[in-house]
Amino acid sequence: MNDCIFCKIVNGEAKSWKVYEDEHAHAFLDINPVNEFHTLVIPKQHYENIFDITENDLLNVMSVVKKVVTLYNEKLGIKHVQIINSSGSEAQQDVFHIHFHIVPRYNGDNQDIKWITHKEWHEKFNDLLNKLK
C-alpha cells in the first residue's frame, strides 16, 4: 500500500524506533506512546485488520508479541502489559494496517480502559449462541 505509514516503515521509507524484527513482523516504539516502551507489532505484509490477516501470519505476529514482552520482562522487569488490537473504524482503528499495541502498565500510570458492562445481557446468552449455529 503506497500510502500506508506502516508499510512505509517496513520498507524503510519512514523512520521507526525498531525494537525487534524478523522475516514476518516488525516491532517498534509507538510514536504517540501512552507509557514508556509502548510498542506496536505489525506484520510485514499489509493486511487491513483481523478479518483480513491469514491465520499463519497472525500466529507469526503473535509470536513476535510474545518475544517483545519477554524481552521487556527480562531486560526491564516489566510485569504488567496490555495487548490491544482494534479492527475496524467503529472499534477505533486509526491506522488500517493490522497492529497490536503492547502497553506496559505501572501502578499510578493514570491510564485506564474501562468498559461499560451489561450484566442484564446474561439472559440473552443462549439466544446469542444459537445465532452461531
N, C-alpha and C positions, 0 to 999 in steps of 0.2 A: 504494500500500500504506500503510495508516494507521499501522502500527507499524514501518515500515522507517526506520531512522535516516538512511539516505542519501536517501530520498525526502523526509524532513523537511528535510534540508539543501538539496536542490534547491528545495523550496517556501518556503524562508526561515523555516521553523518551528524549526530547530535551528541553532546557531552553527557556522560553519566559518571557516577562515582561507583564503580563496579566493586561489589563485594565477592561475587562468585560467578563463574561462567563455565558451562560445559557445552557439548555439541547440541544440546536440546533447549537449554534455558539460560537466562541471564538474570542475575540478581543485582540490584543497585539501590543506593540510598534514594529515598523519595525526595524530590526537590521541594516539596511542601510538607515537611515532617511534622507529625504531631508529638513525637518523642524522639530522643536520641536513638539512632540506629533503626528508625522506621525505614523499612526496606520493601521494595517491590520485586516480585519474581514473575517473569514473563516467559512464555515460550518464544523461541526464536522465529518460528513460523507464525504468520499472522492468523489469528482466529479472533472473531469479534467478542465471543463470550462463551460461557459454559455450555451453551447449546450447540456451538459450532466445533469446539475442540474435539479431536479424536480421543478415545479413551487412553490409547498408548501415550499420546503427547501430554495428556493430563497427568498420567502417572509419572512421566518424566519431570514435569514441573513440580509436582508434589514431592518428588524425591529431592529436588533442589531446595524446596521449602524446609524439609527436614534437615538437610545438610546445613543450611544457614542458621536455623535455630539451635542446632547442636554446636556449631561454631560459636555463636553468641553465648551459649551456656558455658562452654568450656573456656573461652578466652575472656569473657566479660562477666561471668557469673549471673547472667540474665536467667531468671527462673520463671517469669510470667510473660506470656505473649498472647496477643490476639491475632488470629489468622482470619483475614476478611477478604471476601470476594463479592463484588456487586456485578450482576449480569443483567443488563438492560437499563434503559434510561429511568424507568419507574422504580428501579432498585438503586438508583443514584449512581449508576456507572457514568463516569465522565470522560474516560479515555476508552475508546471502543476497540481495544486490543486486550484480550483477557489478561488479567493480572491479579495477583494475590498480595495483599498487604501483610507484612509481618510487623506488628506493632508491639515493641517491648512495653510492658506495663510496670509501673512503680507505685508504691503507696504514696498518695498525695500528689499524683501527676496531673490532677484536675481533668483527666479525660474520662468520659463516661458515655457508654452506649446503654441507653435504657429503652426498652420496648414497652409498648402498651399491650398488656396481656388480656386475653378474653377467656376466662375460665368458663363462662357460660356456653362456650362453643363445645365443651366436652360432650354435651348431649347430641351433637351433630357428628361425632367421630364415626359412628357406624355408617351413616349416610355418605360421609366423605370417602371412606374406604370402599364403599360399594361403587363409587364413581370410577375407581381404578380397575374394576373387574372387566 
